[in-house]
Every structure is written in C-alpha cells, then in structure tokens.
Amino acid sequence: MLERTNRNKMAIIAIILGVVVVFDFFTIITNIYIAPVLDGYGLPDILIYIKTIVFLLLFVIILVWLKQKEPKFPKSTLKSLMILGIVVISFYFISLYLYKYILISDTADIIKERILNGNPATYLDFSGINYRTLTYVLTIFSGFNSELILFGEALAFLMAVYSVSSMREVDEVKHVYDPFMFDVALFPIVFVWSILSFLSINILSYRFDMLGSLEMGLAIAGFLAVATLIAPAFRLYKNRDNEATRSHFIGTYKHLLFVAIFSLVLYIALFGLNVTFVGLGRHTYRLYTSFAAIIFSGIVLFRVYKILSLENK
C-alpha cells in the first residue's frame, strides 16, 4: 500500500489529470458544436470519449485516495492504470495523425481526379466537400487535441508515471501462500484473451456510422481493459513460489476480478451488437471473436473469484 507521505505527489498527479480531463471535454464540445460535421465518425471521434473516461476514472480514484484518512491503494495497480493512460494518449495521437493524413490525401485525390481531370459540372460540389474536410482538419490542428497539446499531456503524464515508481510503500508482513493460490494458468489465458480482444476491433475501416462507431468504442475499451491484466497475470505467474503481502495479493486479484466483470459486460454488449449487424446483412468475423472473449471473461472471473474465496491471511 502507498504511504501517506506520497500525498504531495498524488496531488500533483491529480492536477495533471484534471487539466487533461478539462482539455478532453473542450475537445468533445469542439467536435460536436464547432467542427464541421462530416459523413460518419472517424477513429479519433471515438477514442476521445474513451480517453476522457480513462482519465476521469484515474482522477476520481486519486481524489478518493487523497480524501481517505488511511489511504489504501496498491502501488502496482496505480502504476498499471497510469501506464494505461500513456497508452491511451499514444493511441489517440496515432489515430489523429493517420486520420488527418487520410483526409488530406483524399482531398488531394479529389482535386486531382475529380476537379483538375474531371467533369467541370462537378467542380462546385467537390469544392464544397474539400472545403468542409479542410476546415475540419484545420479545426483539429488548432483545437484542444492538437499535436502540441497532446505532446504536452504525454510529457507531463509520463513524468507522473515515473513519479509513481519512486513512491514509498507501507511496510507489510509477507505471507507464504500455497502454490495453487498463484494461478499460473491466468497468464496464458489473459494473453490469448487479449489477442481475441484485439481481433474484435474493426481495424480495416477509418470511418464509421453510428452503430459502427459504437462497436468500435466497445471493442477498443474491451481491449484496453484486458491489456491491463497482462502485467498482473505475469506477476502472479512469476511469484508462484514466493512470498507476498496480503495487499499485493488481494489487490492483484481484485484488479483481475473488476476487469473481468467490466469486460464481460462490454463483450456481451459487443456480441449483441454484432448479432444486430447479422440481421442487417453486415455479418463479420467479430461475431465469433466477441463470443470467444465472453467465454474467456467468464473463465477469468470464475478462477479469480475462486482464489479470492480461499484467501484467509
């Protein structure tokens, strides 16, 4: 568990998170009310909501920790969540860069093939399309989600991640657990589960309709949640013959438990959405990967709950 002496560092991290959340809210407002509306939704339009939810969740967790008289929170869990924040910023930055590149490339193609070498009667229509697209790109460049602001967010948050590594922990008694309490099968299960989660993402498209954007948001959220379990599952595998403090043991398994429940809900919704797609004639392989992810969520949930029910230290 983290000591109370870390309150100043945690307060600084809370300020950084608060600023990021405010910028994200302004970005969402800009996308909804200011930026021109293009047909469908781009990947950054979906990821900004996931990014906002992740950082808002981190912000709330740290605020709760700061308000506790005897704060209890495993350092390893906090570091995993902070690394998740860096990953989300990186994904959002890459998606924004690629999306803008595709929009500019499409605009250049329209100018060359449809305007310069095309039918003069269509000049006005295609010029209107290009104007909306370029205005949208300029709004992104100069908005709260520009590369400069994202670079500042990533730099400040990376410093916060490094500060977590230097935080002091409360000295706790180490207990000797039976080897079967360290479920070594969880690591390969989580690894396969994360692959299935990634395959549930529609990576072959860059623009989506309303249902497609909802599917993409659920799939990305599920993958990010499952990916945070790889490190905890590996720690359990590595420490299967060693001692462990009760807080580290319980905290690691609770992390697995909460994510398994959250992912189970997400993938049930994703599977139901893909069943709807089948009814609309949009059958995809993601129907099967999402169903497999549901099964793996249930397996992890059952195994973790069984271990926690046996803990008696």
Secondary structure, DSSP 8 states (H G I E B T S, - for coil): -B-GGGHHHHHHHHHHHHHHHHHHHHHHHIIIIIS---SSEEHHHHHHHHHHHHHHHHHHHHHHHHH-SS----HHHHHHHHHHHHHHHHHHHHHHHHHHHHHHHHHHHIIIIIIISS-GGGHHHHHHHHHHHHHHHHHHHHSTTSHHHHHHHHHHHHHHHHHHHT--B----EE---GGGS-TTHHHHHHHHHHHHHHTS-TT-SEE-HHHHHHHHHHHHHHHHHHTTHHHHHHHHHTTTS-EEHHHHHHHHHHHHHHHHHHHHHHHHHHHHHHHHHHTT---THHHHHHHHHHHHHHHHHHHHHHHHH---
